[in-house]
């Protein structure tokens, strides 16, 4: 029998509607799981069980009156720390931030409350979200539930650890270069980076999205029914569409899939990861899809340009701080941005232009295919104390070659668990689709869930 804290969104919603279970009981069970596991994981920020129970009691009363705010009213979960919630400071992962309570809910938080979801806590992240790691100068070191010596990934580090450890079924992260998909892949989760603008967010930025991080595709789909509702404050948002997110069945016969195992730059795909992704491609082929190799389409020059642009952006942020606050920033970040002091206007402009180059390359290369299969990361998780898989601030992005292009091209891409290393670490399969085909990407992920080998029990 599934433990109460590990029930899915659908299971909870059906039990609430049938009066077989109350949101209070569900929330109490998740709080108990958090209290058991959080001392080791350090996934949460601003954990407030009393506030969560108050929200659960209000939800319970709505269900008793037959007036739930949504079909999933009362389901518990978390939001990433950089998604503002009124009254809670937003440190953005760094000890350099002045802790001022947020004045308003950001769009994902507003949609969360409107649906009656129970907010247990915010989740941890690294300084300014600039690492694929749980390492932070403000938060305690987040760890991977599958192996506490390993990293959950980042920058949605706490969200990934929380989801894998059973801190409720719903978690929201953000992604500008892989920050949802990488930790999802390293923690055995489903992590959707939607099309740019599909989920309203504030502040909007090129490539930046919010998205679900869950244990299953169906749970992610439930969260999309909530998060995609419109909000005028996102000046880059797409026009709202009433998409049937829960219609997840998809016949893969005849679909044309690209298989990319070489991104063109970055770390080589290590053998166990390659074998798992190739096995997934063969499974889709056996189910009737047409699978063809996809050649690299992004280049070292593109990522070097993005690196220069992002270094300058963060160097300006760092240098805008008073000295005593700047000294609190994670040393790895300081080492990485130091080169910003030497960059010229031409360097930065050309770096900014790399976003357009990524976009053109990704859209042109993937257009012949219905979907593209690839690893999420070329390597499995790494030591918990490291800032990246190679822990080198001079080479900070060698592991994001498969994820970054889809941020720049605005295409949807999902990480879904595909297998394990011999050491028991999860390996993620990335499925990318054409712009705005977010439902199609979820449907393909669901098709893979149904054909993949049996997954091991969740940790903890």
N, C-alpha and C positions, 0 to 999 in steps of 0.2 A: 504494500500500500504506500502511495506517495506521501511523503511527509508534508504536513500542512504548509510549511514555509516554502515548499518547492512546487506547489500547484501552479498550473499554467493560468494565463489570463482567462481562457475560455472556461476552464474548470471552476475557477473562482466565481466568474460571472453567473454561470449556471447555478452554482450552489447558493449564491446570494439571492437570485431570483426565486429559487424554490424554497427559500427560508431554511435550507439545510446547514447553512454556515453564515456567520455574520462577518462584516468587515472588521469588527473589533477582534474577533477570534483570529482572523487571518493576520491582522496587524500584530497582535500579541505574539503569534508564532514566529513572524519574521523578526520582531524585536529580540526574541529569545535566541534566534539563530545569530543575529548580529552580536549579541552579548557574548555568545560562545566563541565566535570566530574573529571578531574585529581586533582583539588585542594582538593577534598574529598578522592580520592582513593590512591594517591601517588604510582602509579604503575610503573612510568617511570623513566629512567635514560638516560641522554644525548638525550633528545627530541630535534630534529632539524627540525622544519617544513620547513625552507627554503631549506635545503638539500633534504628533502623528495619531495618537489614540483619540484625541479630541476630534480630529478630522474623521477618523473611523466611526466614532459614535454618531457624528452628524450624518455620515453616509448610511449607517444602520437605520437611523430614523427615516431617512428618505426612502429606503427600500421598504420599510414597514408601512409607510404611507402609499407605496406604489408610485413614488415620484422620483426615481433615480435621475441624476443629471445626465447620465449616459448609460449604455449597456454595460460599461465596465466601472461604474461608480464604485469606489471603495477599494479598488485594487491598489496594493502598495508598491512603491519603488523609489527611485532616486533621480536627481538631476545633477549634471556636472556642475562643479563649483562656479565656472565662468558664465553660467546661465543665471542671470540675476533673478533673485526672489526678494520681494519687498521686505525690508527690515534686516536682511542678512548681508554682511560685507562680502565683497567679491575680491579676494586677494590675488586672483589669477595665478595662483601657485607660487608666488614669490613673497619673501619676507620684506621686500622693498615697498610693498603696497601699503598705503595708509588705510586702515580698516574703518571705512565709512559705510553705514548701512545703506543698501540700495533703496532708491526712492520708489521704484516700480518693478513689476514683474516683467521680465523679457517675454517675447511671444511664446516660446515653448512652455514657460512657467505659467503664463496666463491660460493657455489651452489646457494644461494639466489641471489647474484649479477648476476651470469651467466644466471639465468632465467629471469632477468629484474624485479624482485619484488622490491617494494618500501619499504625502511626501514624507518619507522617513528621514532623509538627510540629503545634503549635497555630497558630491564625490570628489576625491582629490585629483590633482593634476600637477605637472611640473611647471617651472617658472615660465610664465607667458605662453604656456602651451607649446613651447618650442622644442620639446624632446619627445621621442617615442619611448618614454620611460616613466616610471613612478617616482623618479628622483626629484626632490623639490627642496627649496630653501625654506619653505613655510610649513609644508605638511610633513608628517612622518613618512618614512619610506614605505610605499605600497608594495605588496608582494603578490606573487601569483599563487592562487589556491591549489593549482596542480602540483606545485613544488615551491615551497616557501623560500628556497634559495634563488629562485628565478624571478624575473621581472614580469609584471602583467602587461608591459608595453604602455604606450601613451600616444597622445597626451590624455586620452580618456582612461587614465590608469585605474582610478578608483572605481569607475563605472564597470570596467571589465572584471575586476576582482570581485566586486559586489554581485554582479550577475552570476558569475561562475560559482560563487560560494552560497547562493541561495538567499540573497537579501531581497526577496520578492522578485516578481517576474519582469518588471518594467524598469528600464534604465535608459537615460538619454545622454549621449555624448556629443562632441563636436569634432569636425574633421576639416582640415585645410590642406593636408598632404598625406593623410593616412591615419589620422588620430582616432577614428572609430574602428576602421578595418584592421589595423595592425594589432591593437590590443585584443580585439575580438578574435582574430586568428590565433594569437598566442594563448588565449584563454578558452578556446573551444566554443565560441559563441557565434551567433548571427549578429553582424554589425552592418547596417545599411547606411552608405553615404548616398543620399538621394540626389536627384538633379538639383543644381543650384536654384534656389528660390522655391523649391517644392514645399519646404517647411520654413515659414517665416522665422527670422532670427534678428536679433539686434545686439551689437551692431553688425550689419551686413558687410561683407568684404569679398573680394575676388577669390573664388574657390571655397569660401567658408560655408559650411552647412552644419545643421544639427541633425541627429538621426538616432534611431533606436538601437539599443544593444541588449539582446535578449538571448534566452536559451533555445528558442525555436523561431522558425519563420512565421508561424501563426501569431505568436506573441508580438513580433515586430509589426505585422500587419495590423493588429489591434491598435498598436500605438500610432501607426500612420493615420488611422481614422480620427485621431485626436489632434495630432501635431500639425497636420496639413491645413487646418482651417485658417482662413485668411486673417491677416493683421497688417493694417496700412503702414505700420512703422518700419516694415522691411521694404526699403526702396528698391530692392533688387528681386522681390518675390514674383513668382509666376502667378498668372490669373488662377483663381481657385477652380479646381475641377472636382466633381463628385465622383471619385474613382472607387470602384468596388474592390476595396483592398483585401477583403476576405475571400474573394474568388481566386483561389490559389492553384487550382488544378490546371495543368498544362501538358498537352501531348507534345513531346519533343521530336516526334518523327518528322523528318524533312527539314528541321531547323539546321541552318548553316552556322557552325561554331568555329571560331578561331582559337587556336591553342598557342599561347605565348609562353615560352620557357626561357627566353633570353630577352631582357628588357633593353639591351643596348648599352647599358652602363651600370655601375654599381656592383654589388657582390654577386658572385656566381650562385646559382641555385644549388644548394647542397644536395647530395644524392638522395637522402630519405625524403626530403620535400619534393624533389623531382618525381620520385617513384609514386608518391601519393597523388600528385596532380595528374600524372600520366594515367594512373588507374582510374581516376574520375573521368578523364576524357574517354577512356575505353568504355566505361559504363554508359556514358551518354551515347557513344557510337553504337553500342549493343542495343540501346533503346530506340535506335532509328535516326539519330541525329547524324549530320555530315560534319566531320571534324577535320579541319585543315590547319597546318602549321601557320602561325602568324609571325612574320619577321619583326625584328626590333623597329620601333618607329620614333623613339626619343633618343637623344644624344647627350654625350658628356657636355657639349657646349650649352645645351638648354639648362641642365641642372647647375652648371657653373654660373650661368646668368642668374638663375633664381636664387642661388646661394648668395651672390653679391647683393641682390635686391633685399633679401631677408636680413642679411647681416646689417645693411645700412639702416633698415627699418628698426631693428632691435638696438643698434648702436645709438640711434637718435633717442629711443625710449630711455635707454640707460643713462645717456648724458643729460637728459632733461631732469634727472633726479638729483636732489641734494646729495652731497658726497656720502653722508652717513647712511643714507638709504641705499645708494648704489652699491655700497660695500656689502650689503646683505644678499645681493643677487648670487645665485649659484655660480661658483667659479668656472665651471664648464661653459656656461652661457657667456660669461665675461671673456673667456679665452676665444670663444667662437666669434663674438661680435667685434673683437679688437681690430680686425682688419678693416672695419667700417671707417676708421679714422683715415685710411689711406685711399679710399675709393674716390674717384672723380665723378662729376655729373654724368659724363659719358658712360662710365662703368654702370652707374645705377640705372640710367635710362635703358641701356642695352639689356641689363638684367631684368628690368620690368617687361621689356619686349619679349623675353623668354616665355612669359605666360601665353602670349599669342602664338608663339612657335609651338609650344606644347599642344595648345588647343587645335591648331590646324593639323598637326601631325597625328594626333589621336583620332580626330573625327575622320580624316581621310583614310587612315589605315583600317579603322574598324567598320567603316560604312558597308563594306561588302558582306558583313556577318550580322546575323541576328543577335548573337552574343559572343563574348570573348571569355575564355577560361585562362586562368593563370594562377601562380601562387599569389598569396597576399604578401608574404615576405619571403625572401630567398633563403632565410635561415630561421630556425626555431628560437624560442626565448633564450635569454642571456642572463648573466648574473644580476641579481636584484640591485646591487649598488652601482651598476653602470648606467651611463646616460644614453647609450645606444649599443647596438650589437657589436661595434668595434671600439666604442668608448674613446673616440678620437675627435676632438672639437675641430680639427682641420679637415676632417672628412665626415661631416655629420649626417649626410643624407644617402649613404651607400645602400641603405636597406629600403628606401621608399620608391625605387624605380618602377615597381609595378602599380603602386597606388597613386602617386602624385599626378600622372598625366590625366586621370579622370576628374580630379579636382579642377584642373585648368581647363578641361574641355567641357565641364559642366555635366558630364554623363553620369548616370547612376551606376553604382558598383556596390556589390555586397560581399562580405566575407561570410563563409559558412564552413563549419567544421568538416574536415575531410579525412582525418586520420591522425595517427600518433607516431612520434619517433620511437625507437626501441627503448629510449629512456622514459617514455610516458608523457612527453610534451605534445600538446596539440599542434596540428598543422592546418592552416586555413586555405580554402579554395576561394579565389576571387572570381566572381561572375559579373562582367560589365555589359551594359546594354547601350542602345542608342539614346540620345538625349530625350528626356522626358518619359522614357519607358520604364518608370520605377516599378510599376506592377509587374511587368514582364520579368524584370530582374528577380523580384521576390518569387514569382512563379517558378523560375528556373532553380532558385535555391530550394524551394519546396520539393521540386522534382528530384533534386539531388538528395535531400533528406530521405526521400522514400526509397532511393536505390542504393545508398551508401551502406557499407558494412555496419553492423550494430556498434553503437558508441559505448564506451565504458561508462560506468556510473559516475555521476558528477562528484567532484571532490567535496569533502566536508559535509 
